[in-house]
Structure formats: C-alpha cells, structure tokens
Amino acid sequence: MTNLERRLRKLEACLIDPSGLVPYSPGWLEHWDRQIYNYATDPECRRPAVLFPIEAVRAVIRYADNPASLLGSIPEE
C-alpha cells in the first residue's frame, strides 16, 4: 500500500457518518429515509437507537416529495 493510498483511506474514514455511509450518497439518503420512516411510524413511539444527524433530517425532508421516499408516503392526517 502506498503512502497516497493510506492517506486516502484515512480521509475517507473522516467522511462517513454514524451510518457508515458517505453523506449525501444515494445509499446514505435511502438509509436515513428508512430510519426516520421507522421512527415516525413506530406505534410505541420509542426513541431511535441512533440520533439522526441534522444533515440527514434536512436531506430526507427535501427528499420527501420524491415518489420513492418512504417518509413522503406517510399520509397527512
């Protein structure tokens, strides 16, 4: 492994959030959409196991208009 590869791996490790995914990637958005959806639809209103990063909450709210969004599929009451 070259010095450059080691430096890149160290940098990549700093770029992930608690989900282990790179912020704002499609997988990251889908992960947090599912987590927030599960929290919003939990009949027992339990606290989430992991705190939601504010960036994830903002991104999921913007994503809620997308037909693929789980959070956006919850009907308004």
Beta strands, then each sheet from edge to edge (+ up, - down):
end
